[in-house]
């Protein structure tokens, strides 16, 4: 994600669940501007896009949790709309697991 941060003004972080998504827009400085919870369906996808268009007017990066599960459809939609996306906590969690597996306990 770091390689994208110099190119964006906002990050839209999305916490994905089976029935809903919760998204927050933050600035590069880390200030939260707004958040919203929407259903995890086509209506919710459209509502999230409208939320981001209204709240984060400028270059933005979508950080979507669970791109291999509950966030897959949302991530694929954003990629077709040509918005930069990055896996959220799932990627960080997998990286930590690899490090924990390779670093001997001290």
QUIZICOR-V766064 format. One record per residue. N is the residue number from 1. PSI is psi in whole degrees, 0 to 359 (NA if undefined). OMEGA is omega in whole degrees, 0 to 359 (NA if undefined). NEAR is the number of other ideal C-beta (glycine too) atoms within 12 Angstrom. Layout:
BEGIN
n psi omega near
N PSI OMEGA NEAR
N PSI OMEGA NEAR
END
This chain:
BEGIN
n psi omega near
1 329 183 22
2 324 182 13
3 341 180 10
4 341 190 20
5 327 180 21
6 344 181 11
7 353 187 17
8 156 176 27
9 333 184 23
10 152 170 35
11 131 175 37
12 105 180 42
13 132 183 35
14 123 174 47
15 117 187 26
16 140 175 35
17 170 183 20
18 316 186 14
19 346 184 13
20 162 172 22
21 140 171 41
22 126 183 29
23 148 174 41
24 141 175 29
25 127 177 33
26 153 177 27
27 171 176 23
28 330 180 21
29 353 178 11
30 7 179 13
31 127 177 13
32 126 180 18
33 321 183 26
34 163 174 21
35 161 182 21
36 151 172 27
37 131 183 20
38 161 175 27
39 152 181 20
40 60 179 30
41 186 182 18
42 322 177 14
43 315 179 14
44 322 177 28
45 313 180 31
46 320 180 18
47 321 178 23
48 318 179 44
49 316 178 28
50 319 177 16
51 313 180 29
52 319 179 41
53 323 181 18
54 325 188 18
55 324 185 26
56 72 181 32
57 96 182 13
58 194 180 19
59 131 183 20
60 156 177 37
61 134 176 33
62 123 175 42
63 103 189 38
64 121 177 41
65 146 173 32
66 39 182 27
67 347 176 27
68 359 181 20
69 252 186 19
70 334 181 25
71 3 184 38
72 309 182 24
73 319 179 25
74 315 179 44
75 316 180 32
76 321 178 17
77 313 182 26
78 325 178 30
79 323 178 19
80 333 177 13
81 0 177 19
82 32 173 10
83 132 178 30
84 135 178 24
85 158 174 32
86 142 176 31
87 142 182 30
88 230 186 33
89 330 181 23
90 317 180 25
91 315 179 22
92 320 180 17
93 317 179 16
94 322 178 17
95 316 178 15
96 318 180 14
97 318 179 13
98 317 179 12
99 317 180 12
100 325 182 12
101 335 184 11
102 347 181 10
103 122 180 10
104 145 179 7
105 140 184 6
106 NA NA 3
END
